[in-house]
Amino acid sequence: MQRHGVRMVDISEKNNVVRVAVASGKLKLKSSTIEQIKTKAIKKGDVLSCAETAAILAVKKTPEVIPLCHYISIDAVTVDFTLEEAEIKAVVTVKSVGKTGVEMDALCGVSIALLTIWDMVKPVEKDDTGNYPHTRIEEIRVDKKEKRV
């Protein structure tokens, strides 16, 4: 029988090993927005705490939004933010002991962290026409992936 379409990769014969992935990305913002984040003056609340929680939730829910990702045990997630004059860099590290890598989970976490920040700062980032000429997400990537046997 010939198969068409998509299917999950069979990982049943693979051994459990420690797997770590680090992903990062940047959100360009106005410098005045960065200052409001630092001073916790954004009306929706503590931007970085909310983005951290959203990133962790996104990591745990990755197989629900990326159809061919396996459900895996997530053993640790860290989320770090670096604030520069006109950008925020998010770094998400995911660790698991399992049969498949965690890079998609880390990428999902960093993407949702940045989207959460954008959502929370929309009122101060919009211009007079309701657009976002200064706001953009850039450079989402896997910085490191390792498998420890």
C-alpha positions, 0 to 999 in steps of 0.5 A: 500500500502506498502512503500519501500525506504526512506521518509522525516519525517512529521513535519507539526504537530510540533510547532515552537520552538527555536532550537540551535546546536553546532558542533565541529571538529579538523583538524590536521596540521603541526605546520609550517602550523599553523604558516603560517595560523596565519601570513596569508602567505598561497598563497590562502589567508585568510584561516580562513575567507574563512573557516568561509564563507564556513561554513555559506554557508554549513549550509544554503545549508545542505538540498541540500546535505543531501537528507532527511533534511528539509529546515528550517529558519536559524536565526543565525550561528557563526563559531569560530576557535581555533589554537593550535600548530598542530591543528585547532578546528572549532566550529559551532553554528546554531540557528533556530526557527522551527519544526526540529533540526539544528544539521545536519546543524551544522555538515555540517558547521563544516565539510565544514569549516575543508575541506576548510582549508585543501583545502587551505593549501594543498601545504604546507601539502603535502610531497614529494610524494604528500600525507598528512601524518600529515593532518587529520580531527578528532572528528566531533561531536555534542557538544550540542543540545537544544530546548527552548520551 
